Amino acid sequence: MSNRMWGGRFETGPAAIMEEINASIGFDQKLYAQDIRGSKAHAAMLAARGIISAEDAATIAEGLDRIKAEIDDGRFTFSRALEDIHMNVESRLAELIGPSAGRLHTARSRNDQVALDVKLWVRDSLDHIDGQLGDLMRALVARADEHAGTVMPGFTHLQSAQPVTFGHHLMAYVEMLARDRGRIRDARARLNESPLGAAALAGTSFPIDRAMTAAALGFDRPTANSLDSVADRDFALEAMSAASICAIHLSRFAEEIVIWSSAQFGFVRLSDAFSTGSSIMPQKRNPDAAELVRAKSGRIVGGMTALMIVMKGLPLTYQKDMQEDKEQIFDALESLSLAIAATTGMVADMQPNAERMRAAAGSGYATATDLADWLVRVLGIPFREAHHVTGRIVALASARGVGLEDLTLDEMRGVHDGITPAVFQVLGVDRSVESRTSHGGTAPANVRAEAARWAAALAAEAESA
Ligand code: ARG
């Protein structure tokens, strides 16, 4: 039997393998709420413009509401022979309300319909992720304020570089996530034009009102070019690009949690709620959630890459290749949402070990820069020379196997005779972080001020939401 939605000129149905490769209902059923929303707006507009009768529009809207309820409740039977969500819904509508169902598809095509549905889904998803990022930022700010004065080593090349505070480190992620939100909001703003009414590709001869459907669906305006409307998937690529960068931030943080929670570092401990055991090694506490957040970045970037390559080289306008957008979009944005939620859980859960972090901050000559700066500031030595003098003092301490503050004044004077006992004031890690008061620096007072600034901004946003 040929397809009852478009099979007029066909005598036989598709080969089994054709049906298998062609059908998208297995995954695009996720779009049912968006599809029905779009159809209701379209039917209302057709009636307002006198293209269909008010009675038909009302019957169509009631039928669509019933279908929505059936799908919500799991009472709907999806058919692969009907290919996709659009035709599954429309076919059921015909069963429920009869021939007037056939009027819904006037002045519309599946090409503008699917562009609309995917846009609505991506928009909903971006809004959800935006809210989740706000929650994660709030969690980070709270922990940062709590640990504004908790000293830890700051790293470059994963070597101890200079002491910083744990709060400062967490606030670095707040800045990254704020940029992620900016990208997500930009993508949303650019996405927010309605493709509905572009029809198959050329527009329509019916006197439709695209501004009306655009407004009804929460868009700022209709898209300007019908060809672009059905050919465009920039909005999905852009959402996935923003998602990819965000996922990479989460992955870097997850990697740090993995390192920090190792027995060798012992900087943080995740509770039982966020750890798993080994079936063979009873001592183990594995940070699986962090590892999986790290891994999700792979599928998110993969999804973006897959759709980039699907779109590359497609002539205008709609090509069936574009049906391959959905699984990538759904998987990437749902994976990001899960990764953000898991990260938020870990941030609230993790218990920093302040003693371990402080001990590590003091090892590895992390205050060598403080010594060099002191030589410049107090003795007036040029920085390059101070760097050299400090290097010799570090070598001395290293040869003796002690920290900088454990050297005697005479030992230091042996390298540079201008050094005075006051030097010992800058060799401790607390003095080191307290002295970093420059804009954006790690001084606990700065971190507290930054945490307060962000807490106020995030609270104001939560209130206005
Ligand atoms: N299932 C299709 C997709 O996801 C819907 C659009 C089909 N359009 C067409 N002309 N065959 O892209």
Boltz pocket constraint, residues with backbone or C-beta under 6 A from the ligand:
constraints:
  - pocket:
      binder: B
      contacts: [[A, 22], [A, 24], [A, 28], [A, 83], [A, 84], [A, 110], [A, 111], [A, 114], [A, 318], [A, 319], [A, 320], [A, 322], [A, 323], [A, 324]]
      max_distance: 6.0
